[in-house]
Amino acid sequence: MTGTTSAGTVRLADDLVLTRMGYGAIQLAGPMAWGPPKDRDAAKSVLRAVVDLGITHIDTSDYYGPHTVNELIRETLHPYPAGLHVVTKVGARRGPDKSWPAALSRDELVQAVHDNLEHLGVESLDLVNLRMTDSREAAITGPFSVLAGLQRDGLIRHLGVSNVSGEQVAAAQSIAPVVAVQNFYNLAVRADDALVDQCAEQGIAFVPFFPLGGFRPLQSGVLDEVAAGLGISRMQVALAWLLQRSPTILLIPGTSSVAHLRENAGAAGVDLPAEAVAALNAVGTAGRFAPWEQR
Ligand SMILES: NC(=O)c1ccc[n+]([C@@H]2O[C@H](COP(=O)([O-])OP(=O)(O)OC[C@H]3O[C@@H](n4cnc5c(N)ncnc54)[C@H](OP(=O)(O)O)[C@@H]3O)[C@@H](O)[C@H]2O)c1
């Protein structure tokens, strides 16, 4: 097993080269992504370890906390090392009850971009994902056009989309280039298999959120058997499976722990044998829920 960078990088643009093993910062806010964290110093140690591991892709949003995670990133890492990309998302906000209502109006999107710029301490954002609602039918062109306008103004370098169907990706592409798609996808939840392939064909990053199952951690006897056979952890198997699934899949596993971060980064060097991949392929479901949580 070798280091984080052994899974390589994906070049999404000349100024946007991301390590396939990245880091999702949501867990730094605390439970339910609601800040402040119990231990700010521990959260900052995780961010320093991310950079020490050679990871160049940190996924965040100003609504994690809210604001807390971006403030932690700025306090710990600004001025940002060359090559590090902090990728953010807009399109939701937090209610006082910790809910995640949509925030897709022009005013809300413009405000969210300015909040990210301020809290991250930058003059332009490397990559902004437009997070749509859970409906795959929603019209994306209106809100995506707002972000494309901010890109023309120089506030955003590159655009991505999140929580979307293939049709919504195509609709966004009719307005401006899309370099990344961020959707719920993992070993067990495979509803977006076709979109994963569509992204690879077009050279677009597919960035699965909840790669480890999110609020409901992955569970599978097959995962445990493969992990035991290879002498690695079940989370490393789950991440290695995603890396072999498509050359344009980029990982952003979330953790609040340096030990888990190092463990997850180790998955970059795991080469799964073909028979393990075949067994793991059978765990998935084409639905939007894992097999153990079908409703
Ligand atoms: N676009 C969207 O709508 C959207 C939605 C959700 C998330 N996201 C992004 O996706 C990223 C990943 O999502 P996520 O963090 O919610 O889910 P995840 O990566 O699937 O799972 C994170 C959970 O797994 C635990 N964990 C991490 N590494 C572990 C390990 N090696 N062993 C055991 N447990 C481990 C974490 O706890 P510990 O802290 O204890 O390690 C945490 O509870 C987020 O950071 C966020 O940036 C995007």
The ligand as an SDF file (V2000), in Angstrom:
LIG
                    3D

 48 52  0  0  0  0  0  0  0  0999 V2000
  -23.6640   17.5950   -2.2680 N   0  0  0  0  0  0  0  0  0  0  0  0
  -24.3350   17.1920   -1.2300 C   0  0  0  0  0  0  0  0  0  0  0  0
  -25.5710   17.3250   -1.1650 O   0  0  0  0  0  0  0  0  0  0  0  0
  -23.6240   16.5490   -0.0810 C   0  0  0  0  0  0  0  0  0  0  0  0
  -24.3540   15.8890    0.9170 C   0  0  0  0  0  0  0  0  0  0  0  0
  -23.6510   15.2830    1.9550 C   0  0  0  0  0  0  0  0  0  0  0  0
  -22.2640   15.3290    2.0000 C   0  0  0  0  0  0  0  0  0  0  0  0
  -21.5790   15.9820    1.0150 N   0  0  0  0  0  0  0  0  0  0  0  0
  -20.0990   16.0030    1.0100 C   0  0  0  0  0  0  0  0  0  0  0  0
  -19.6360   14.6590    1.0010 O   0  0  0  0  0  0  0  0  0  0  0  0
  -18.6100   14.4850    1.9960 C   0  0  0  0  0  0  0  0  0  0  0  0
  -18.6940   13.1130    2.5780 C   0  0  0  0  0  0  0  0  0  0  0  0
  -19.9570   12.9260    3.2160 O   0  0  0  0  0  0  0  0  0  0  0  0
  -20.1530   12.5010    4.7250 P   0  0  0  0  0  0  0  0  0  0  0  0
  -18.9670   12.8780    5.5370 O   0  0  0  0  0  0  0  0  0  0  0  0
  -21.4540   13.0440    5.1730 O   0  0  0  0  0  0  0  0  0  0  0  0
  -20.3060   10.9450    4.5970 O   0  0  0  0  0  0  0  0  0  0  0  0
  -19.2520    9.7230    4.4880 P   0  0  0  0  0  0  0  0  0  0  0  0
  -17.9370   10.2100    4.0180 O   0  0  0  0  0  0  0  0  0  0  0  0
  -19.9360    8.6600    3.7260 O   0  0  0  0  0  0  0  0  0  0  0  0
  -19.1850    9.1940    5.9910 O   0  0  0  0  0  0  0  0  0  0  0  0
  -18.7280    9.9840    7.0390 C   0  0  0  0  0  0  0  0  0  0  0  0
  -18.9810    9.1730    8.3240 C   0  0  0  0  0  0  0  0  0  0  0  0
  -18.1090    8.0440    8.3370 O   0  0  0  0  0  0  0  0  0  0  0  0
  -17.2740    8.0860    9.4950 C   0  0  0  0  0  0  0  0  0  0  0  0
  -15.9430    7.6340    9.0760 N   0  0  0  0  0  0  0  0  0  0  0  0
  -15.0960    8.2360    8.2190 C   0  0  0  0  0  0  0  0  0  0  0  0
  -13.9890    7.4910    8.0470 N   0  0  0  0  0  0  0  0  0  0  0  0
  -14.1440    6.3830    8.8170 C   0  0  0  0  0  0  0  0  0  0  0  0
  -13.3420    5.2580    9.0630 C   0  0  0  0  0  0  0  0  0  0  0  0
  -12.1560    5.1000    8.4610 N   0  0  0  0  0  0  0  0  0  0  0  0
  -13.8110    4.3140    9.9240 N   0  0  0  0  0  0  0  0  0  0  0  0
  -15.0270    4.4450   10.5220 C   0  0  0  0  0  0  0  0  0  0  0  0
  -15.8290    5.5120   10.3250 N   0  0  0  0  0  0  0  0  0  0  0  0
  -15.3880    6.4800    9.4750 C   0  0  0  0  0  0  0  0  0  0  0  0
  -17.2820    9.5190    9.9530 C   0  0  0  0  0  0  0  0  0  0  0  0
  -17.1080    9.5820   11.3530 O   0  0  0  0  0  0  0  0  0  0  0  0
  -15.7520   10.1740   12.0330 P   0  0  0  0  0  0  0  0  0  0  0  0
  -15.8570   11.6530   11.9700 O   0  0  0  0  0  0  0  0  0  0  0  0
  -15.8220    9.6270   13.4220 O   0  0  0  0  0  0  0  0  0  0  0  0
  -14.6050    9.6260   11.2510 O   0  0  0  0  0  0  0  0  0  0  0  0
  -18.6720    9.9800    9.5730 C   0  0  0  0  0  0  0  0  0  0  0  0
  -19.6160    9.6170   10.5370 O   0  0  0  0  0  0  0  0  0  0  0  0
  -18.9130   15.5560    3.0330 C   0  0  0  0  0  0  0  0  0  0  0  0
  -17.7970   15.9300    3.7380 O   0  0  0  0  0  0  0  0  0  0  0  0
  -19.4800   16.6700    2.2200 C   0  0  0  0  0  0  0  0  0  0  0  0
  -18.4150   17.5320    1.8850 O   0  0  0  0  0  0  0  0  0  0  0  0
  -22.2370   16.5800   -0.0180 C   0  0  0  0  0  0  0  0  0  0  0  0
  1  2  1  0
  2  3  2  0
  2  4  1  0
  4  5  1  0
  4 48  2  0
  5  6  2  0
  6  7  1  0
  7  8  2  0
  8  9  1  0
  8 48  1  0
  9 10  1  0
  9 46  1  0
 10 11  1  0
 11 12  1  0
 11 44  1  0
 12 13  1  0
 13 14  1  0
 14 15  2  0
 14 16  1  0
 14 17  1  0
 17 18  1  0
 18 19  2  0
 18 20  1  0
 18 21  1  0
 21 22  1  0
 22 23  1  0
 23 24  1  0
 23 42  1  0
 24 25  1  0
 25 26  1  0
 25 36  1  0
 26 27  1  0
 26 35  1  0
 27 28  2  0
 28 29  1  0
 29 30  1  0
 29 35  2  0
 30 31  1  0
 30 32  2  0
 32 33  1  0
 33 34  2  0
 34 35  1  0
 36 37  1  0
 36 42  1  0
 37 38  1  0
 38 39  2  0
 38 40  1  0
 38 41  1  0
 42 43  1  0
 44 45  1  0
 44 46  1  0
 46 47  1  0
M  CHG  2   8   1  16  -1
M  END
$$$$
